[in-house]
């Protein structure tokens, strides 16, 4: 008997037990017998399904998928050459999404909007202010305005709000300094 035949034979026993039938003599298992317990029956059906999958795979169990340890965000020279600033102003989240679209996210960690903002704060292009409701907001400094970071009032679902936007020149500034942003993240 081959290994696959043994698995099929075992599955036939499990199927019978799951359906309340004694696999040795094909008689119904008495109601009060432990093998006729509903919880055990569910387990038998579960095991039967696993055995079905093994049989469909030719007797081979699926290998456990090992999670690949991702590398820190980086851009190859070819990827850097593809970067183009948008013609319209973008939020920092849109900038990070764009950068992440250039890399293989199965092997490389994402760069977050927070990482970019933290670097801009560190370099003095953004500052944090505390609002009257004790919430914090990042706003461009004069230095940030000089490179093209600005605010714009918008209307949202809950009323007016202020968003920080990056002009094409501010986007290009971030793209030109992406290695510094990455180094900043690695050092923190």
Protein Blocks (a to p, Z undefined) as FASTA:
>chain_A
ZZklmmmmmmmmmmmmmnopafklopacdfklmklgfklmmmmmmmmmmmmmmmmnnopa
cddddddddddddddfklmmmpccdfbdcdfklmmmmmmmmpcfklbccddfklmmmmmm
mnopaccdddfkopacddddfklmmnopacdddddfkoccddddddfklmmmmmmmmmmm
mmmmmmZZ
